[in-house]
Every structure is written in C-alpha cells, then in structure tokens.
Amino acid sequence: MPSLLGKRKSRSPDGDTEAPIDAQELLRRHFEARFKPLAVAPLVPPPKTNVGHDSDDSQNEDDGESDSDLSESEWDGVSDSGESDDEDAESHVVEVVDHSSTGKPIDTSKMSKRELKAYLSSRPPIHSDQAVAAAQRAGSTKAASSGEDQLEDSAAFLANDLALQRLIAESHILSAAGANASHWQSQHAAATAANTRAFSAGRTALKMTDMRVQALGAKESILTQSKMPMAMRKGIVSTAAAKEEKRRREARENGIILEKEVKKTKSNKKKGSGARPVDLPAVGKMRGAELRISAREAKAIAASARGAGVKGRGKRRR
C-alpha cells in the first residue's frame, strides 16, 4: 500500500496565490455582482494656497512631481503649519471694547419722541436708523394723505380755531407791546423804554393769562385790586370802558374782526337772598347749636301772631 503512493509534487510558488483582500473590496465585488458596477469619480486633490513660502515650493517641486501618482490615490492631509497659523490669526481676531471713557453727554432735548422713548427704555434698540427714517417717512406721507380727508369739525381744525380766537383776542396786547412790527401802534410802542420794561417783567403774559382765565368763566380778574377808594375805582373803570369802546369803534370802521364782547349783567337779587340750605331756619341766625333772634324779628313774629288772633275772633262756628 505504501508502495503505491508516490511522492506528492511540490506546488510551484507561482501558482494561484491571491493577495489578501480586505472586507471593503469583498463588499464592493458582491455589490457589483448583484447590481451594476459603480462609476467611481477620480480623486481630485484640493488646491494649495501657499503665501510667503516660495523658497519651500521651489525646493519641493521635484518631490511633488515624483509623488504625483501617490497624491491622486491618497488624501492630501492637513496644510502646512505656516498656513494654519495665518488662518488662525485671521479667524481669531480679538475685538477690544473700551468702556472706561464716558464720552460726551447725550443731549436729550433735541431728541424726538420716538428716540427719547427708545433711549429711556431698558430694552435694546431693535430698529436701525434706516428703519426709523422709513417709518417716519411713511408716517408723514400717511398724515399728509389723511390731512386732506379731515372734516371741518376735527380736532385739528378746532385747535386752529381756538388759537385764532386767542390771537384775535390778545392782538391789542401784543400790538401795544411791540410784538407786531406791521402795526402802527407796535412801531410806536417798540421805541419806548416802558414797553420794554413791561414786556421783560412779564406784564404782557400776565394780561394774556388774565384774559384766558376770564374767557373760561372767572368771576373776577386777577389784576383787580380788592381795596381802593371809590373815586379811584370809578375812574379806572370809566377809563377802561372808554378805551375798549374806542378800540371796538376803530376796528369796526377799519373792517377788523374782534372777539365777541361779553356784557356783564347786573343781578337784581339782594344780598343774602340766594339759595339757602334746607335745614336753616327762616327766622334768626344759627350760631353753633344756638338760634339767635333779634328784637325786630321778635316783634314781627308777635305782630303776625296778634293779627291772626284778631281775625279769628269774629268768625262764628257753623
């Protein structure tokens, strides 16, 4: 039996020796057997940007040409250390903000209402200057368009009418004070020292305020002196009435419209005959919890009682 077996022939090393195949290659072959082979795009090396390294590039030109085949199949890797340092220096720029200097104080008197509200608010501003300007332009155009459609009884027209009425009512005070340069009375009054002193002392503004208070329904003027001789008071009243009558006559002759004249009517009610409280007695005066009756009132009460008794005596019972 052993004689029948011969020596085995040694296999030549140049036979079907296969190189070890990794798992990714096996998976690719299996996938291509089941499906169509994939079109693999050639690997393109990323472009290199070398700044300030001309000498290094000139020395490594030969090495780059010899390793061109290897660079196509292998990853290029990280760029040079010099490039990374430059890029880090450019990307990480430290911004320094100095808050130690207070700077110039902000003048809030010239700010608009919107700017002052944003300045006093604790919230950070969210609108830029362009947005605020655009909003203001839009608001102005909207106000202009809505102003044309306003009715005559709107608030703006009423405010203008009130301002015009005040100007007409106070025109003689302003003209006498030299505020109206086109008026002959202002031209004459502006040269006097008394007028300048009166205007600087605030007398003109006091007169205008007194007129406005009287127009609102004040009973007495704030410029009226409470106690003075009767002859002096009558002279002041007559002079003021004559001046007012002359002013209105000249305005009527020249076609000037003045304010409506308010005439004071004298009341016919006697002193003390006004509306009395309900709980007060008809006779006498109350002093705390005591009712004081004068002798005249007591006689009147007794006379009224006697008269009622005399009239009642002559009557007979039915």
C-alpha positions as CSV (number, residue, x, y, z in Angstrom):
1,M,0.0,0.0,0.0
2,P,2.7,2.5,0.8
3,S,4.4,1.4,-2.4
4,L,1.5,2.6,-4.4
5,L,1.7,6.0,-3.0
6,G,4.2,8.2,-4.6
7,K,5.7,11.5,-3.6
8,R,3.5,14.4,-4.0
9,K,4.6,17.0,-6.4
10,S,5.5,20.2,-4.8
11,R,3.4,23.1,-5.9
12,S,5.1,25.9,-7.6
13,P,5.0,29.2,-5.7
14,D,3.9,30.9,-9.0
15,G,0.5,29.3,-8.8
16,D,-2.8,30.8,-7.9
17,T,-1.6,32.7,-5.0
18,E,-4.1,35.5,-4.2
19,A,-3.3,38.6,-2.2
20,P,-5.3,39.1,1.0
21,I,-8.5,41.1,0.2
22,D,-10.0,43.4,2.7
23,A,-13.6,43.4,3.7
24,Q,-14.5,46.6,1.7
25,E,-13.2,45.1,-1.5
26,L,-15.2,41.9,-0.9
27,L,-18.3,44.0,-0.3
28,R,-17.7,46.0,-3.4
29,R,-17.4,42.8,-5.5
30,H,-20.5,41.4,-4.0
31,F,-22.4,44.6,-4.7
32,E,-21.2,44.7,-8.3
33,A,-22.2,41.1,-8.8
34,R,-25.8,41.9,-7.7
35,F,-26.0,45.3,-9.4
36,K,-24.2,47.3,-12.0
37,P,-20.7,48.5,-11.2
38,L,-20.5,52.0,-9.7
39,A,-18.8,54.8,-11.5
40,V,-16.0,55.9,-9.2
41,A,-15.0,59.6,-9.7
42,P,-11.3,60.2,-9.7
43,L,-9.9,61.8,-6.6
44,V,-9.0,65.5,-7.2
45,P,-6.5,66.9,-4.8
46,P,-7.6,70.2,-3.2
47,P,-5.8,73.3,-4.5
48,K,-3.0,74.5,-2.3
49,T,-2.7,78.2,-1.3
50,N,0.9,78.9,-0.1
51,V,1.6,82.5,0.9
52,G,5.1,83.5,1.6
53,H,6.7,80.1,1.1
54,D,8.2,80.5,-2.4
55,S,11.5,79.0,-1.3
56,D,9.9,75.9,0.1
57,D,7.8,75.4,-3.1
58,S,10.9,75.7,-5.3
59,Q,12.8,73.1,-3.3
60,N,9.8,70.6,-3.2
61,E,8.9,70.8,-6.9
62,D,10.9,67.7,-7.8
63,D,9.4,65.8,-4.8
64,G,5.9,66.8,-5.9
65,E,6.4,65.5,-9.4
66,S,7.7,62.2,-8.2
67,D,4.8,61.7,-5.8
68,S,2.0,62.8,-8.2
69,D,0.7,59.3,-8.6
70,L,0.5,58.7,-4.9
71,S,-1.2,62.0,-4.3
72,E,-4.1,61.0,-6.6
73,S,-4.9,57.9,-4.6
74,E,-4.1,59.3,-1.1
75,W,-5.6,62.1,0.9
76,D,-3.6,65.3,0.8
77,G,-3.8,65.8,4.5
78,V,-3.5,69.0,6.6
79,S,-1.9,72.0,5.1
80,D,1.4,73.5,6.2
81,S,1.8,74.8,9.7
82,G,2.6,78.3,8.4
83,E,-0.7,78.4,6.6
84,S,-2.7,77.2,9.6
85,D,-1.0,79.8,11.8
86,D,-2.0,82.6,9.3
87,E,-5.6,81.3,9.1
88,D,-5.9,81.1,12.8
89,A,-4.5,84.6,13.2
90,E,-7.1,85.9,10.7
91,S,-10.0,84.0,12.1
92,H,-9.4,84.6,15.8
93,V,-9.1,88.4,15.9
94,V,-9.8,89.8,19.4
95,E,-12.0,92.8,19.4
96,V,-11.3,95.2,22.3
97,V,-14.1,97.5,23.5
98,D,-13.2,100.2,26.0
99,H,-16.0,101.4,28.3
100,S,-13.8,103.4,30.6
101,S,-14.3,106.7,28.8
102,T,-17.7,108.2,29.3
103,G,-17.6,110.4,26.2
104,K,-19.8,113.4,25.6
105,P,-23.1,113.6,27.4
106,I,-26.2,112.9,25.2
107,D,-28.5,115.9,24.7
108,T,-32.0,114.6,25.1
109,S,-33.7,117.9,24.5
110,K,-33.2,117.6,20.7
111,M,-34.5,114.0,20.6
112,S,-37.8,113.1,19.0
113,K,-40.5,111.4,21.0
114,R,-39.6,108.0,19.5
115,E,-35.9,108.4,20.1
116,L,-36.4,109.6,23.7
117,K,-38.7,106.6,24.4
118,A,-36.1,104.2,23.0
119,Y,-33.3,105.9,24.9
120,L,-35.1,105.7,28.3
121,S,-36.3,102.1,27.7
122,S,-34.2,99.3,29.2
123,R,-34.7,97.1,26.1
124,P,-32.0,97.1,23.4
125,P,-32.8,99.0,20.3
126,I,-34.2,96.8,17.5
127,H,-34.8,99.3,14.8
128,S,-31.9,100.7,12.8
129,D,-31.7,104.3,11.7
130,Q,-32.8,103.4,8.2
131,A,-35.9,101.6,9.5
132,V,-36.8,104.6,11.8
133,A,-36.3,107.0,8.9
134,A,-38.5,104.9,6.7
135,A,-41.2,104.7,9.4
136,Q,-41.1,108.5,9.8
137,R,-41.4,109.0,6.0
138,A,-44.3,106.6,5.9
139,G,-46.0,108.3,8.8
140,S,-45.5,111.8,7.3
141,T,-47.0,110.6,3.9
142,K,-49.9,109.0,5.8
143,A,-50.5,112.1,7.8
144,A,-50.4,114.2,4.6
145,S,-52.9,111.9,2.9
146,S,-55.2,111.8,5.9
147,G,-55.0,115.6,6.4
148,E,-56.7,116.1,3.1
149,D,-59.6,113.9,4.1
150,Q,-60.2,115.5,7.5
151,L,-63.6,117.0,8.3
152,E,-64.1,120.6,9.3
153,D,-65.1,119.6,12.8
154,S,-62.0,117.6,13.5
155,A,-59.7,118.1,16.5
156,A,-57.0,119.8,14.3
157,F,-59.5,122.4,13.0
158,L,-60.9,123.1,16.5
159,A,-57.4,123.6,17.8
160,N,-56.6,126.0,15.0
161,D,-59.9,127.9,15.6
162,L,-59.0,128.2,19.3
163,A,-55.5,129.5,18.5
164,L,-57.0,132.0,16.1
165,Q,-59.6,133.2,18.6
166,R,-56.8,133.7,21.2
167,L,-54.7,135.6,18.7
168,I,-57.6,137.9,17.8
169,A,-58.4,138.5,21.5
170,E,-54.8,139.2,22.5
171,S,-53.8,141.2,19.4
172,H,-54.2,144.6,21.1
173,I,-52.0,143.5,24.0
174,L,-49.3,142.2,21.6
175,S,-49.6,145.3,19.4
176,A,-49.2,147.6,22.4
177,A,-46.2,145.6,23.5
178,G,-44.4,145.9,20.1
179,A,-44.8,142.3,19.1
180,N,-46.4,143.1,15.7
181,A,-43.9,145.1,13.6
182,S,-46.5,145.8,10.9
183,H,-48.9,147.6,13.3
184,W,-48.5,151.4,13.8
185,Q,-49.1,151.0,17.5
186,S,-46.3,148.4,17.8
187,Q,-43.9,150.6,15.9
188,H,-44.6,153.5,18.2
189,A,-44.5,151.3,21.4
190,A,-41.3,149.4,20.5
191,A,-39.2,152.5,20.9
192,T,-40.3,153.3,24.4
193,A,-38.4,152.1,27.4
194,A,-41.5,151.5,29.5
195,N,-42.8,149.0,26.9
196,T,-39.5,147.0,27.0
197,R,-39.6,147.0,30.8
198,A,-43.2,145.8,30.9
199,F,-42.6,143.1,28.4
200,S,-39.5,141.9,30.2
201,A,-41.3,142.0,33.6
202,G,-43.9,139.6,32.3
203,R,-46.8,142.0,32.4
204,T,-47.9,141.2,28.9
205,A,-48.0,137.5,29.6
206,L,-50.0,138.2,32.8
207,K,-52.6,140.2,30.9
208,M,-52.9,137.4,28.3
209,T,-53.3,134.8,31.1
210,D,-56.0,137.0,32.8
211,M,-58.0,137.2,29.6
212,R,-57.9,133.5,29.1
213,V,-59.0,132.9,32.7
214,Q,-61.9,135.3,32.2
215,A,-62.9,133.5,29.0
216,L,-63.1,130.3,30.9
217,G,-65.6,131.8,33.3
218,A,-63.7,133.5,36.1
219,K,-65.8,135.9,38.1
220,E,-63.1,138.4,38.8
221,S,-59.8,139.4,37.2
222,I,-56.6,138.5,38.8
223,L,-55.4,142.1,38.2
224,T,-58.3,143.7,40.0
225,Q,-57.3,145.4,43.2
226,S,-59.7,144.5,46.0
227,K,-59.5,147.6,48.2
228,M,-59.1,151.2,46.9
229,P,-61.0,154.5,47.2
230,M,-64.3,154.6,45.4
231,A,-63.4,157.6,43.2
232,M,-60.2,156.0,42.1
233,R,-62.1,152.8,41.2
234,K,-64.7,154.6,39.2
235,G,-62.0,156.5,37.3
236,I,-60.2,153.3,36.4
237,V,-63.4,151.6,35.3
238,S,-64.5,154.5,33.2
239,T,-61.1,154.8,31.5
240,A,-61.0,151.1,30.7
241,A,-64.5,151.3,29.3
242,A,-63.7,154.3,27.1
243,K,-60.5,152.6,25.8
244,E,-62.4,149.4,25.0
245,E,-65.2,151.3,23.2
246,K,-62.6,153.3,21.2
247,R,-60.8,150.1,20.2
248,R,-64.0,148.4,19.0
249,R,-65.2,151.5,17.1
250,E,-61.9,151.8,15.2
251,A,-61.9,148.1,14.5
252,R,-65.4,148.3,13.2
253,E,-64.5,151.3,10.9
254,N,-61.4,149.5,9.5
255,G,-63.2,146.2,9.0
256,I,-61.2,144.3,11.6
257,I,-62.9,141.3,13.3
258,L,-62.6,141.3,17.1
259,E,-63.6,138.9,19.7
260,K,-67.1,138.6,20.9
261,E,-68.0,141.2,23.5
262,V,-69.1,139.8,26.8
263,K,-71.5,142.2,28.6
264,K,-71.9,141.9,32.3
265,T,-75.5,142.0,33.5
266,K,-76.3,143.4,36.9
267,S,-78.2,141.0,39.1
268,N,-81.4,142.3,40.9
269,K,-81.0,139.8,43.8
270,K,-80.5,141.3,47.2
271,K,-77.6,140.4,49.3
272,G,-78.3,137.2,51.2
273,S,-81.4,136.3,49.2
274,G,-79.7,133.5,47.4
275,A,-80.4,129.8,47.7
276,R,-80.4,128.9,51.4
277,P,-79.8,125.4,52.8
278,V,-83.0,123.4,53.6
279,D,-82.1,122.8,57.3
280,L,-81.6,126.5,58.1
281,P,-84.5,128.3,60.0
282,A,-86.4,131.0,58.3
283,V,-86.0,133.4,61.3
284,G,-82.9,134.2,63.1
285,K,-79.3,133.0,62.7
286,M,-77.6,129.9,63.9
287,R,-74.5,130.2,66.0
288,G,-73.4,126.6,66.6
289,A,-76.4,124.9,68.3
290,E,-78.0,128.3,69.4
291,L,-80.7,130.2,67.4
292,R,-80.3,133.9,67.9
293,I,-83.4,136.1,67.1
294,S,-83.1,139.9,67.0
295,A,-85.6,142.2,68.6
296,R,-87.1,143.3,65.3
297,E,-87.7,139.7,64.3
298,A,-89.3,139.0,67.7
299,K,-91.7,142.0,67.2
300,A,-92.6,140.8,63.7
301,I,-93.4,137.3,65.0
302,A,-95.6,138.8,67.8
303,A,-97.4,141.1,65.4
304,S,-98.2,138.3,63.0
305,A,-99.5,136.2,65.9
306,R,-101.8,139.1,67.1
307,G,-103.1,139.7,63.6
308,A,-104.0,136.0,63.2
309,G,-105.9,136.1,66.6
310,V,-107.9,139.2,65.8
311,K,-109.1,137.8,62.5
312,G,-110.1,134.6,64.1
313,R,-112.4,136.2,66.8
314,G,-115.1,137.5,64.6
315,K,-115.8,134.2,63.0
316,R,-118.7,132.0,64.1
317,R,-118.8,128.3,64.3
318,R,-121.1,126.5,62.0
